[in-house]
Amino acid sequence: MNTTTSLEEALALALKLAPKERLQLIERVASSVELEIEAAPSGKGQPQEHWGRNLLRLLDERRHT
């Protein structure tokens, strides 16, 4: 079974849940992703700045020059 089929089946099942259960599912999935991100080894000592924040900082600097 390929990953796309599994994802589509999981989504179909999730959409059959009651609204409250869907919210609980979303929270659990988001929490698991957050835990994986936090546990992922970082290549650097400092966490890398998100590209969006970096872009906003650069735009702000250009606006003030």
Buried (B, 14 or more C-beta within 10 A) or exposed (E): EEEEEEEEEEEEEEEEEEEEEEEEBEEEEEEEEEEEEEEEEEEEEEEEEEEEEEEEEEEEEEEEE
